[in-house]
Amino acid sequence: MEFGYWLPVFGGWLRNIPDEGMDTSWDYVKKLAQKSESWGYHLSLIAELYLNDIKGQEAPALDAWSTAAALAAVTQQLEIMVAVRPTFHNPAQLAKQAANIDLISNGRLSLNVVSSWWRDEATKYGIQFEQHDDRYARTKEWLDVVTSVWERDHVTYSGNYYKVEDNVLQPKPAKKPFIYAGGESETAKTMISTQCDGYVMHGDSPEKIGERIADMRRRREILGLPPMKFGVAAYSIVRNTEAEVKKELDRITNVQASAAGYGNYQQWLAGTQLEQQVSLQDYSVSNRGLRSGLTGTPAQIQDRIAAFEAVGVDFFLLQCSPQLEEMERFSDSVIRAFSPQKQTA
């Protein structure tokens, strides 16, 4: 099992607490990324949103791609998974940018392809906003172009959304970046199983996650494609007693519909297609992270992780608050129990 985390580009993950003691700054994310390598974390996901989805549209948010380039130069082992939205990036130009960051990092870059959902953000930044299935049709072409120009030169492509003529991209990436994506609609799952290497999921129980993994495995087998890598979002709370866990859960889930980011949440619901309804408690942290159930004593969380591992989960993408302190606590209490040194001792 591998453990990753969301880089706090929004200054935290809690909708009901304005100041989580996590600066929205390069200094904070640099310190976190460098320390995370020694704590046993394998990857960091850098979300790409030009507005702050968590704290409200007028709150600061770090740019994903310049942050990724900077982190590539100041880390040694961490996989840098950058979210990218096709509607915001010309594919050949993004492929060039990504190849350069991959070379800076010595082959540690990966992409998390996201079909945009936030209408207000697109409007404010002058980006065309498309409906759900149109976004995925664009994403399919976008991926065709990106992967083609990484792999060979003199690429010509003519689609409904993109046209490239005799493209030459040099230097190529150190290795072809791994491509992840997530989505629960039939359109999304068809695209992901066909064109991506990994499937990342919102938080849910091991049983529900296991059903999704089995479905994606069947799709890959039918297509004759190699196995995928599977990741799950989770919000972590590690405490010594169940009473302490409950106290922290009560603190972070006391969310009112008047919270600064609630309007963004409503737009997300309107712009996506989910298998299940979500609650206001689900909204309290992003990506339905509490549903994964990584909240409890160290032994309880280790057992829960083992249940996810049994259904085929390869890695977690964790959120917590405040992040430096809680990630170190999670490392000491949980990650060390899954390290090779622990297993062979």
Secondary structure, DSSP 8 states (H G I E B T S, - for coil): -EEEEE--TTS-S-SS-S--S--SSHHHHHHHHHHHHHHT--EEEE---SS-TTT-TTS----HHHHHHHHHHH-SS-EEEEEE-GGGS-HHHHHHHHHHHHHHTTS-EEEEE-----HHHHHHTT-----HHHHHHHHHHHHHHHHHHHH-SSEEEE-SS-EEEEE---S--SS--EEEE---SHHHHHHHHHH-SEEEE----HHHHHHHHHHHHHHHHHHT----EEEEEEE-EE-SSHHHHHHHHHHHH---TTSTTHHHHHHHHHHS--SS---HHHHHSGGGGGGG--EE-HHHHHHHHHHHHHTT--EEEEE-SSHHHHHHHHHHHTGGGGSHHHHH-
